[in-house]
Structures are given as structure tokens and as C-alpha cells.
């Protein structure tokens, strides 16, 4: 779900708030650091599979999915 959310914003970064809302449904009772934890895990999984998809941190904004060619 996280990767899908990042790809819906392809070309522009998804904010942490948008990710929390889309993936977890609410940010009211969820630690915002969960986004960073899941992004880290997803990056490791993509790297281990040799994927050409990268997740870039846009400081102060959120995350951006890119496809390397």
C-alpha cells in the first residue's frame, strides 16, 4: 500500500500526512515515525530484489518514488 501511494504521486513527493492517511487511514493514534520505519523496510526489500524503483527522501516534505532506467 505504501509503494502504491508513492506511485500515485509519481513526479511529486507524497507528504508524510498523505501517506499516513492513505495507508493507515488516520494519523490520530499512530506514531508518525511509522512512515520512516516502513519506508526503510520497503527500500531494503526493493534493493534486495534488484528493483529499479528508488524512494527518495524530500527533506521537510515527504517521499518521492523514482524509476531508474
C-alpha positions as CSV (number, residue, x, y, z in Angstrom):
1,X,0.0,0.0,0.0
2,X,2.9,2.3,0.8
3,X,4.5,1.8,-2.6
4,X,1.2,2.3,-4.4
5,X,0.7,5.6,-2.5
6,X,4.1,6.8,-3.6
7,X,3.4,5.9,-7.2
8,X,0.1,7.8,-7.2
9,X,2.3,10.9,-6.6
10,X,4.9,9.9,-9.3
11,X,6.8,13.0,-10.2
12,X,6.0,14.9,-7.0
13,X,6.6,13.9,-3.3
14,X,3.9,12.4,-1.1
15,X,3.8,14.1,2.3
16,X,4.0,12.1,5.5
17,X,0.5,13.2,6.3
18,X,-0.8,11.9,2.9
19,X,0.9,8.6,3.4
20,X,-0.5,8.2,6.9
21,X,-4.0,9.0,5.7
22,X,-3.9,6.7,2.7
23,X,-2.0,3.7,4.2
24,X,-3.2,3.7,7.8
25,X,-6.5,5.6,7.4
26,X,-5.7,8.2,10.1
27,X,-2.9,9.8,11.9
28,X,-4.7,10.4,15.1
29,X,-3.5,7.3,17.1
30,X,-0.4,6.4,15.0
31,X,3.2,7.5,15.7
32,X,4.3,9.5,12.6
33,X,7.7,7.7,12.8
34,X,5.9,4.6,11.4
35,X,6.2,6.1,7.9
36,X,10.0,6.3,8.2
37,X,10.2,2.7,9.5
38,X,8.1,1.4,6.6
39,X,10.0,3.4,4.0
40,X,13.2,2.0,5.4
41,X,11.9,-1.6,5.2
42,X,10.5,-1.0,1.7
43,X,13.8,0.4,0.5
44,X,15.6,-2.7,1.8
45,X,13.1,-5.0,0.1
46,X,13.4,-3.2,-3.3
47,X,17.2,-3.2,-3.1
48,X,17.3,-6.9,-2.2
49,X,15.2,-7.7,-5.3
50,X,17.4,-5.5,-7.6
51,X,14.5,-3.3,-8.4
52,X,14.9,-0.1,-10.5
53,X,12.5,1.7,-8.1
54,X,14.0,4.1,-5.6
55,X,12.4,6.0,-2.7
56,X,14.0,9.4,-2.2
57,X,13.5,11.5,0.9
58,X,12.5,15.1,0.2
59,X,13.6,16.8,3.3
60,X,10.8,18.6,5.1
61,X,8.2,17.4,2.6
62,X,8.0,13.6,2.4
63,X,9.0,10.9,-0.1
64,X,9.3,10.5,-3.8
65,X,9.3,7.3,-5.8
66,X,11.5,7.3,-8.8
67,X,12.2,4.7,-11.5
68,X,15.8,4.3,-12.7
69,X,16.3,3.4,-16.3
